[in-house]
């Protein structure tokens, strides 16, 4: 497995995030995606809201698995498509939310989105672009396939401060 490009940023990463830096990564496997995410997770703090965007199968859930690993979470992390939210305890709590089946802003309110957005942990939302105006994210991550076989993907991490 290749070394994650985040390793070189571990010391100045919080500085980079405060200055709204976008970083691009290329992943050729689920393992590389998880490694990039685990290394990225060390920069996360309670209150961060991470909005994930990308096509079906582009690596969003795999990335969240890496974040969970980086936060010291040992539970199995799966897509919360049918349960809407997964809660995990680690160094800081992780709230993994999936908007794929959400139909309206009213549904977001009914399931208690505010509880997670303003809770004590990191909130990571798959399909966040479905309700972009309702998600005050400070980190956007975009996944794009870069080959016809859908095995490699570009991961763009953009902070908003």
C-alpha positions in Angstrom: 0.0 0.0 0.0 1.3 3.4 -0.9 2.1 6.0 1.8 -0.7 8.5 2.2 0.0 12.0 0.9 -1.6 13.4 4.1 1.4 12.1 6.1 3.5 15.1 4.9 0.8 17.5 6.2 0.3 16.1 9.6 2.1 18.9 11.4 0.8 22.0 9.4 -2.6 20.5 8.5 -4.6 22.6 10.9 -2.9 25.7 9.5 -3.8 24.5 5.9 -7.4 23.9 6.9 -7.8 27.4 8.5 -6.5 29.0 5.2 -9.1 27.2 3.0 -6.7 25.0 1.0 -8.0 22.5 -1.5 -6.0 19.4 -1.9 -6.3 16.8 -4.6 -5.5 13.1 -4.1 -5.6 10.1 -6.5 -6.7 6.8 -5.1 -6.3 3.5 -7.1 -8.0 1.2 -4.5 -10.3 1.1 -1.5 -7.3 0.6 0.7 -5.6 3.8 -0.6 -8.9 5.7 -0.1 -9.1 4.5 3.5 -5.5 5.4 4.2 -5.9 8.9 2.8 -9.0 9.3 5.0 -7.4 7.9 8.1 -4.5 10.3 7.8 -7.0 13.2 7.1 -9.0 12.3 10.2 -6.2 13.4 12.6 -7.0 17.0 11.5 -10.7 16.7 12.4 -12.1 18.2 15.6 -15.4 18.2 17.4 -17.9 20.4 15.5 -16.5 19.7 12.0 -19.1 19.0 9.4 -17.8 17.1 6.3 -20.0 17.1 3.2 -19.3 14.2 0.8 -20.3 14.4 -2.9 -19.8 11.8 -5.6 -21.5 9.3 -7.8 -22.8 6.0 -6.5 -19.8 3.7 -5.8 -17.2 6.5 -5.9 -15.8 5.8 -2.5 -17.8 7.9 0.0 -18.5 5.1 2.5 -15.0 3.8 2.1 -13.6 7.2 2.9 -15.8 7.3 6.1 -14.4 3.9 7.1 -11.0 5.5 6.9 -12.0 8.5 8.9 -13.5 6.1 11.6 -10.2 4.2 11.7 -8.2 7.5 12.1 -10.5 8.4 15.0 -9.8 5.1 16.7 -13.2 3.6 16.0 -13.1 -0.2 15.8 -16.7 -0.8 14.9 -17.6 -1.9 11.4 -18.7 1.2 9.5 -21.3 0.6 6.7 -23.4 2.9 4.6 -26.3 4.2 6.7 -28.6 4.5 3.6 -31.5 2.7 5.2 -31.0 3.8 8.8 -30.0 7.4 7.8 -27.4 7.8 10.6 -24.7 5.7 12.2 -23.1 6.9 15.5 -19.7 5.7 16.5 -17.5 6.3 19.6 -13.8 7.0 19.2 -11.4 9.7 20.2 -14.3 12.0 19.3 -17.8 10.8 18.2 -18.5 10.2 14.6 -21.9 10.8 13.1 -22.2 9.2 9.7 -25.3 10.5 7.9 -26.6 9.5 4.5 -29.0 11.8 2.6 -29.6 9.4 -0.3 -33.1 8.4 0.7 -34.1 11.8 2.2 -36.8 13.5 0.1 -37.2 16.9 1.8 -35.8 19.4 4.2 -38.7 18.5 6.5 -37.4 15.0 6.7 -34.0 16.4 7.8 -35.7 18.3 10.6 -37.8 15.3 11.7 -34.9 13.0 12.1 -33.1 15.6 14.2 -30.3 16.7 11.9 -29.5 19.7 14.2 -28.6 17.2 17.0 -25.8 15.9 14.9 -24.7 19.1 13.2 -24.3 20.8 16.6 -23.3 17.8 18.6 -20.0 16.9 20.3 -18.5 15.0 17.4 -17.6 15.1 13.7 -20.5 14.9 11.3 -19.9 13.3 7.9 -22.7 13.4 5.4 -22.9 11.3 2.2 -24.9 12.8 -0.6 -24.8 16.2 1.1 -25.2 18.0 -2.2 -28.9 16.9 -2.2 -29.5 19.5 0.5 -26.5 21.8 0.2 -28.3 24.8 1.5 -29.2 22.9 4.7 -25.7 21.7 5.6 -23.3 24.3 7.0 -20.2 22.2 6.1 -16.7 23.5 6.8 -15.1 20.7 4.7 -16.3 19.5 1.3 -14.9 16.3 -0.2 -15.7 15.5 -3.9 -15.1 12.1 -5.4 -14.7 11.7 -9.2 -13.8 8.6 -11.3 -10.8 9.2 -13.4 -10.8 6.1 -15.6 -13.3 4.1 -17.6 -13.0 1.1 -15.4 -14.0 3.1 -12.3 -11.1 1.8 -10.3 -9.3 5.1 -9.7 -10.7 8.2 -8.3 -9.8 11.8 -7.7 -10.5 13.0 -4.2 -10.7 16.8 -3.7 -10.7 18.0 -0.1 -11.8 21.6 0.2 -12.1 23.5 3.4 -14.5 26.5 3.9 -13.5 29.0 6.5 
